[in-house]
Amino acid sequence: MGSGALFVDERDRVLLVEPTYKDYWELPGGVVEANESPLAAVVREIDEELGLTVSMGRLLVVDWVPPGLYPSDGVMFLYDGG
């Protein structure tokens, strides 16, 4: 299970990150750890990846992601980052 955030600025630009362990850009976020809610996970991941303390907005979408690097991460939660 994964959790991410959609950050959009006043010019409608979307914030993407380039993880060092992947060869593509993606929305900030990551894997939900054991006994952690998707909301708590995205807040933690934003702090770890970007050094930002944020209050996440509403849940925007829940989606299924096909197996890949992390086969058990089949559900993705995406929150409004502002």
Helices and strands as residue ranges (DSSP letters): E 2-6, E 29-31, H 38-50, E 59-64, E 75-80
